[in-house]
Structures are given as structure tokens and as C-alpha cells.
Amino acid sequence: MPNTHPIPEFLTNENLRLILFGGKGGVGKTTMAAMTALYLARTSQGRKKILIISTDPAHSLSDSLGMPIGDRVTPVSYSPKSEVRSPTWEVREQEPEAEKTSDMGLRTSDNPNLYARELDAAELIDQFKRKNQAVMGKLAERGTYFDQEDITDFLDLSLPGMDEVMAIIEMAQLLKRQDFDTLIVDTAPTGHTVRMLNLPEQMKKWIEVMDLMQHKHRYMFRHFTGKKYVKDECDLFLENLSSDVSMIQKMLSNRETTRFVPVLIPELMSVYETKRLLVSLEKIRTPVREIIVNRVAQRFECPFCTSRRENQKQALQKIDEAFSGFEKIQVPLFSHEINGIEALEQTADYLAGLPIPEKPLKTVKSVPKSDSCVFFNPGLEFILFGGKGGVGKTTLASAAALHLARQHPEKKILLFSTDPAHSLSDSLDIPIGNRITPIQWAVGGGQWAGDRGQKAEDRVGAEEDDGHRTSDIGPQTSDIGHLDTNLFALEIDPEGLWMNFKESFKKDVEALFDHFLGGGADIRFDRQVMTEMLEMAPPGLDEIMSLDKMMELRQEKAFDIFVLDTSPTGHLLRFLELPHLVRQWLRVFFRLLMKYKGVVRLTGAAEKALALSKNVRKIQESLVDIQKTRFVSVTIPERMGFLELERLMNALEKANVPCEHVIMNMVLPWTDCGFCARKRMEQQDCIQKTHARFHSRTVVQAPLFPDPVRGVTQLKKVSEMVFCRGER
């Protein structure tokens, strides 16, 4: 099975220094990034040093390469003749005895031109604080009423969104040092990657606020001393940070040295998300030339394979139409997982036109019978679906909400998406957006009464230019009780809510300063610092507003049960940590506001912060209450899915979030096809390990359908297969 496409330009262009891979979760970004790094290392024959880094909080790079990596620049051993076999997953986490550690903290290797690193955001934040805390403290002291204790408390906060900030800063440093010829980036799923790529512009605003603080110091120095101002360490810090931000911004838009390679699969939901990604990339002028279409079904004399192939035709046609200006690189669906050096080498060989040998079948013991997923109890309020991107969280969350609506007509159910890259509209095949939308599941095939018959594909391209859906659809909360349905959906716009919060806060502060203080020079600086203070908040705080909005809806008692379609694992874990972090942040923030209480009455702003804190405390209490909350972990029967499931379950346990159900999604049916048999044997091995590892949990199997599951009719079938009819 040789590749019929020309070798992709990002594999042959000697001038490229930065190659980023991104897309919807679960489409194979990590695999394509690792394969590219390996290919470039092999073909350069030692002339170039290649570094691949992961910016996804839920790293998969170690799993893909089949070796432990972590937050250290780790040499990756490979063989041009593919003599290196990928280690078994049972022993992957063990440190190879042959490895040694150099004085520089780098692990030694026989092939010193390929390296890997999984960025540890927490460690990067600590390093940044240790290096710059004194300077940042001095800036805040000079420009605000805050004392050193306040500043230390603020800077010590572990704020959500700082992982993306640190990733950008670290990328800038890596490119500036030029220790490596090519930097390859395995990014987080789409929504968070877009946010990361937009960070340079946001960081410019932070620098402007800090420079405003320093400007007050410069003004006072010149005014009271009459001397010429000489730059100090604060000025140099701002200049260096500004230089790094400008450099990464220029690099991201440099068509000669940078490529962003979107990865998608031939499913309509993936196509729509890629379109939204390309709109965002176009805004920041990040160059895209090729698009990888991964997991294209092959032609086999098998009804299941044939059906899958036929159902991919529509998506492949959409891909040709939507991305006509780009080179499309098709990569087939292989019968084996692409992980470990050997498999990655074979994938690289495929792109270079070489065939991939089939692995022999192995026998697998029979797997335990699947259970049913029962999670309802009378006091239940929240059901969260989480897991690795691309495992079907949205589909199963939608099916669960539909199941609850059908089984409990007396309950009002809200299907609620907290993922920045929403998929509910695509899953339900109806427009939803940022207002509560009724789902007519009993009659009408799930169509929305106000826009009957409009399909998700017709909606793509009609969205706002900024990639956000319009907010003028669906009924108001007060109208819900009058509708002939008990199922509703909402794709919350957390960024919009956060912007409204900030604007309202600014108006309160501006009005009070205008009324009480007038316009002296000193006050002018303080007024500006105070009104712009929220711009110092890192991205990720918008997710706070999702929590706040949900608690408002809960307080209104418009809904009985909230079914949450969450972000992929890494950002989900951050989301679960938000209640604690936000309350900590709000305590510090509130205390800072009070520094002005002797000068102005910040009643409105303080009340907003206090109300937000109360709502966050309520959700914090609910998340750990087994009577109110159910967490359902979703995975697929693949090695990388199993490893990420382990990490997710461990994190949930640490956070005291109850999780008694695991859904093993996309299980292949039995067929006589050799390709399907190879794939199913590999899956059965994983299912066995999952049952053994999580024997105390309910493990449910959900089948892989030959066609994408979209619309209420198909979701009903999923709900009947996965969620039992009886209730506890």
C-alpha cells in the first residue's frame, strides 16, 4: 500500500524552523508530529537537530514515541533500518537501564539529533516567578496601592490559562537560543490551541498595563528630581518580554520559516472544526499549505469497511470543497496503532511512497461482558463526560441527555458544553449557539422549531468572523416552562461572558473615579491601572464564567439536571481545579480592590467579585458530592487511550471527584474481514487491560458505527445501547 501523494512540503523544505500540528482532539496530531520529527531527523543524517515539544496539558508524546519523556529535553533513539522495536506498554514507564544522564540534564543517546520534551506548565511558571517576581512586584508597587504582601499573594496564584502563556514564552526562548534547527509542536486540541496562538496579542496588553505602572514611576522621578530618567531593571524586563512576544508573533506569521499543519479525519464534525481553525489561523496570518486527512478507510471486501468507506465519501467531498486551496495529504486507517518508533518510521515511509507490512494476528482471551451505564439517582444534578479528544465525549453526553429526557419526562435537562471548540451543534445536527435551545426529541427529529431543517453543514461559513456562533437564537430562560420539551442545549460563550464582566467592572471604576476624584496626574495613573487590572488576568479565566453561568441557571431552578460535555482531558482537569483556584484568586483580587476603599467606594465591582466567589464555592461543593455529581470517563480501546484514561482517573481521585463509570467507545463488531480482525484483536487486548485495571468500576462497551453518529435519531440508538432503561 504505497502513498500516491507527493511527499509533503513540510517534510522537504529545508528553510522551515517551526512546524505546528493541530486539530480536533483524537485525529492523530501527536502521531503526525512525532512521525514528522522522526522523518526529518532520519533524512538530515545528523546535519540538523530536531526538537519536538508537546504543549497539550494532557501529553501523549511519551505514549506515541513509546518512551518516557517529561519536561526535560530527552534524546530519542531510532534506527534508519527500523531495527528498534517499540516497547510493550506494560513496561513503557520504566526508565531504560542503558540511558545515562549528562551533566546538562540531558539523557544521552546514540542518535543526538532528535529530541523530545513535554512542557510542564507548573514548572515553567515557577521558574518564571523565581526569575521575575521581584521585578513584577516592584512594577505593581510603583503603579498601584498594593503592598508587597498583596503582590506576592497575587503572583503566587496558580491561575488557569498560564500553561498557554508559559508555552508561548518557552517557544520564544527555544527559537531565540537556536539550540535546534527545527522546532515541531504537538499542540492542544483546537479551542485551546487557537487561544495559545492569539496570546501574543493578549500579552502585548499585559505589557502595556505593566508599562503604565512603570510610566507613573518615570513621571514622578522626572517631576520631583528634574533629572534625566535612566532605565532600571523594570524597564529592561518589559523590553525583553516585549521583544520575545514580538519575535514569536513574527515567527508565527513567517511564511518562509513556519507551517501550521491541520490534521483532521473524514468526519463532518472534524471538517467543521478545521474550518473554524483555519479562520483563526488566517486572522493571525499563520501559514498553512498542507492539510492531513487521517484515517481514511481502505477498500476491503467487507460490509463494515465498505459502509465506513461509503460514509466517508460525503466528508471527503466536503474536504475537497472546503479546502480547495490546500494540498490534501491522505493517510489511511491502518489495522494497527501508530505508536512506538517502528510504527512511526513505517508511517513516515508510507508518506515517502513505501508500503507498510501487515502484522500477524495474535490470539486474545475472551473479554468480560459489557455492563450497562446506570448513573441516575433522585438527587443527581450534574453529569460530566470527559476524556481524551476524539473518543466520542460529545456523542455520549448528547445520548445520555436524550436518555434522561426520555426516561424522566418530569425532569428538565440541559446539555451544556464547556469546550471552547463546541461540537454539540454538530452532534445534534441542529444550530445551538450561545442561548438555551430546545431539542424536540419526541417529534420532528430533533429539529429546532425556529430553524427547522437547517443542517450543521449549512451553518458552517455563516458563523461570525471571529469563529463564535451568533447569540440570537433560542428562547430566554424564562420561556422554558412553556415549551413542549424537557431537553435543552447550550454552547456557552465563556469569552463573551468574561468580556461583559470586565466591561461592567471598568464602567463601575470609571464612574466612581470621575465622581469622587477628578483628574490629577497621580490619580490618572491609578485610574488607568485600576480599570486595566483585569487585562492582567491570563486566558482561561473565561472558563470561570461557564461555572458562574451554570450556577445562575441552577439557582433559577429552570433545570433539574446538567449534562456537561467537557474539554479534552488536560483542560478538563484544569476546569475541575478552577473552583479552588478561582476562589483563591478572587480572595486576593477582592483584597486588592479594598486597597482603594479609603479613596473610592467600589461597591458595584466588589459585589460582582463577591457574587462570583459564592457561585464558585457552590460548584466546588457539588463536584465532590456523589449524590449530586456523576463523572463518566470516556475512552477508546487503544493503548494511548488506556494510558490517558489512567492519568485522568488518578487526577479525579486526587480531586475527590467521584467516577464510577468508564465507557469504552468505538468497539469494532465481529466480522470475517482480515483488516477488521486485526483491529479488533488489538482492541480486545486493551479492553481486557481496562477491565483488569478498573475492576471496581462499571466498564461499558459502546460499538463503533460504520457511519458518523449525528442527529437525534442516531443518538437514540446510542442511548439504547449504552444506557440501560431501568433506573436506580
ZILINZI-V218308 format. One record per pair of residues at least 12 apart in sequence whose C-alpha atoms are under 8 Angstrom apart, sorted by the first residue. I is the first residue (numbers start at 0). J is the second residue. Records with the same first field share a line. If there is no record, write none. Layout:
# ZILINZI-V218308
I = J  J
This chain:
# ZILINZI-V218308
0 = 349  353  354  355
1 = 349  352  353  354  355
2 = 349  350  351  352  353  354
3 = 352
4 = 328  329  350  352
5 = 350  351
6 = 350  351  352
7 = 289  328  350
8 = 289
9 = 258
10 = 35  38  39
14 = 255  256
15 = 181  255  256  257  258
16 = 180  181  182  256  257
17 = 181  182  183  184  250  256  257  258
18 = 181  182  183  184  257  258  259  260
19 = 32  183  184  185  186  258  259  260
20 = 32  183  184  185  186  259  260  261  262
21 = 185  186  187  188  189  192  259  260  261  262
22 = 188  189  261  262  263  272  273  276
23 = 188  189  262  263  269  272  273  388  389
24 = 187  188  189  387  388  389  567
25 = 387  388  389  390
26 = 262  263  264  293  389
27 = 262  263  293
28 = 185  186  262
29 = 59  60  63  185
30 = 63  337  338  343
32 = 51  183  184  185
33 = 51  60  63  64  343
34 = 343  344  346  347
35 = 347
36 = 49  50  51  113  183
37 = 113  343  344  347
38 = 344  347
40 = 112  113
41 = 79
45 = 111  112
46 = 112
47 = 112  179  180  181
48 = 111  112  113  114  178  179  180  181
49 = 112  113  114  179  180  181  182  183
50 = 113  114  115  116  179  181  182  183
51 = 114  115  116  182  183  184  185
52 = 115  116  117  118  182  183  184  185
53 = 116  117  118  184  185  186  187
54 = 117  118  163  166  184  185  186  187
55 = 185  186  187  188  569
56 = 119  120  162  187  568  569  570
57 = 568  569  570  643
58 = 117  569
59 = 639  643
60 = 117  185
62 = 338  339  639  642
63 = 337  338  339  639
64 = 85  338  339  340  343
65 = 85  86  88  91  338  339  340
66 = 86  91  92  339
67 = 91  92  93  94
68 = 115  116  117
69 = 116  117  118  119
70 = 116  117  118  119
71 = 104  105  115  116  117
72 = 104  105  106  114  115  116
73 = 105  106  107  114  115  116
74 = 105  106  107  108  110  111  112  113  114  115
75 = 108  110  111  113  114  115
76 = 108  109  110  113
77 = 110  340
81 = 340  341  344
82 = 341
83 = 340  341
84 = 339  340  341
85 = 338  339  340  341  342
86 = 339
88 = 638
118 = 166
120 = 161  162  163  165  166
121 = 162
123 = 165
124 = 161  162  165
128 = 154
132 = 151  154
134 = 232  233  236
135 = 233
136 = 150  151
137 = 233
138 = 209  212  213  233
139 = 209  212
141 = 212  213  215  216
142 = 211  212  213  215  216  524  525  528
143 = 212  525  528  529
144 = 594  595
145 = 591  594
149 = 587  590  591
152 = 587
153 = 584  587  588
156 = 580  583  584
157 = 580
158 = 537  539  540  580  581  584
159 = 537  538  539  540  573  577  580
160 = 537  538  539  540
161 = 537  538  539
163 = 194  195  198  538
164 = 195  198  537
166 = 195
167 = 195  196  198  199  247
168 = 243  244
170 = 247
171 = 243  244  246  247
172 = 243
188 = 388  567
189 = 272  276  420
190 = 418  419  420
191 = 419
193 = 276  279  280
194 = 538
196 = 283
197 = 283
199 = 244  245  247  248
202 = 244
203 = 241  244
204 = 534  535
205 = 534  535
206 = 237  240  241
208 = 528  531  532  534  535
209 = 237
210 = 234  237
211 = 524  527  528
212 = 524  528
213 = 233  234
215 = 521  524
251 = 283  284  285  286
252 = 283  284  285  286
253 = 285  286
254 = 285  286
257 = 285  286
258 = 285  286  287  288
259 = 285  286  287  288
260 = 287  288  289  290  291
261 = 273  287  289  290  291
262 = 290  291  292  293
263 = 290  291  292  293
264 = 292  293  294  295
265 = 292  293  294  295  311  314  315  318
266 = 311  314  707
267 = 314  317  425  456
268 = 422  425  426
270 = 314  317  318
271 = 456  459
272 = 420
274 = 321  459
275 = 466
278 = 464  465  466
279 = 465  466
287 = 325
288 = 325  326
289 = 325  326  327  328
290 = 325  326  327  328
291 = 327  328  329  330
292 = 327  328  329  330
293 = 329  330  331  332
294 = 329  330  331  332  333
295 = 308  311  329  330  331  332
296 = 308  311  331  332
297 = 331  332
299 = 672  674
300 = 672
301 = 670  671  672
303 = 670  705
304 = 675  705
306 = 705  706
307 = 705  706
310 = 705  706  707
311 = 706
330 = 350
334 = 357  674  675  677  678
335 = 358  677  678  681
336 = 637  638
359 = 677
360 = 676  677  680
361 = 680
362 = 680
363 = 680  683  684
364 = 684
365 = 683
366 = 683  686  687
367 = 687  690
369 = 698  699  700
370 = 697  698  699  700
371 = 697  698  699  721  722  723
372 = 660  662  697  698  699  721  722  723
373 = 722  723  725  726  727
374 = 629  727
375 = 726  727
376 = 626  726  727
378 = 626  627
379 = 560  626  627  628  629
380 = 559  560  561  627  628
381 = 560  561  562  563  622  627  628  629
382 = 560  561  562  563  628  629  630  631
383 = 396  562  563  564  565  628  629  630  631
384 = 396  562  563  564  565  630  631  632  633
385 = 564  565  566  567  568  571  630  631  632  633
386 = 567  568  632  633  634  643  644  647
387 = 567  568  633  634  640  643  644
388 = 566  567  568
390 = 633  634  635  664  665
391 = 633  634  664
392 = 564  565  633
393 = 422  423  426  564
394 = 426  708  709  714
395 = 717  718
396 = 414  562  563  564
397 = 414  423  426  427  714
398 = 714  715  717  718
399 = 562  718  722
400 = 412  413  414  486  562
401 = 440  486  714  715  718
402 = 715  718  719  722
404 = 485  486
406 = 724
408 = 485
409 = 485
410 = 485  558  559  560
411 = 485  486  487  557  558  559  560
412 = 485  486  487  558  559  560  561  562
413 = 486  487  488  489  558  560  561  562
414 = 486  487  488  489  561  562  563  564
415 = 488  489  490  491  561  562  563  564
416 = 489  490  491  563  564  565
417 = 490  491  542  545  563  564  565  566
418 = 564  565  566  567
419 = 492  493  566
421 = 490
423 = 488  490
424 = 455
425 = 455  709
426 = 708  709  710
427 = 445  709  710  711  714
428 = 454  455  709  710  711
429 = 445  446  447  453  454  455  710
430 = 447  450  453  454  455  458
431 = 472  473  488  489  490
432 = 468  469  470  472  489  490  491
433 = 468  469  470  471  472  489  490  491  492
434 = 470  471  472  473  474  475  489  490  491
435 = 472  473  474  475  476  487  488  489
436 = 472  473  474  487  488  489
437 = 473  474  482  484  485  486  487  488
438 = 484  485  486  487  488
439 = 483  484  486
440 = 484  486  711
444 = 710  711  712
445 = 710  711  712
449 = 473
467 = 492
476 = 557
477 = 557
479 = 557
480 = 557
491 = 545
492 = 545
493 = 541  542  543  544  545
494 = 541  542  544
496 = 541  544
497 = 540  541  544
501 = 533
503 = 604
504 = 530  603  604  607
505 = 530  531
507 = 601  603  604
508 = 526  529  530  601  604
509 = 526  530
511 = 599  600  601
512 = 526  599
515 = 599
542 = 574
543 = 577  581
546 = 614  615  618
547 = 611  614  615
550 = 614  615  617  618
551 = 614
568 = 643  647
572 = 647  650  651
575 = 654
576 = 654
578 = 615  616  618  619
579 = 616  619
581 = 612  615
582 = 612  615  616
585 = 608  609  612
589 = 605  608  609
592 = 605
622 = 656
623 = 654  655  656  657
624 = 656  657
625 = 656  657
628 = 657
629 = 657  658  659
630 = 656  657  658  659  660
631 = 658  659  660  661  662
632 = 644  648  658  660  661  662
633 = 661  662  663  664
634 = 661  662  663  664
635 = 663  664  665  666
636 = 663  664  665  666  681  682  683  685  686
637 = 681  682  685
638 = 685
641 = 685  689
658 = 696
659 = 695  696  697
660 = 696  697  698  699
661 = 696  697  698  699
662 = 698  699  700  701
663 = 686  698  699  700  701
664 = 700  701  702  703
665 = 701  702  703  704
666 = 679  682  700  701  702  703
667 = 679  682  702  703
668 = 702  703
699 = 721
700 = 721
701 = 717  720  721
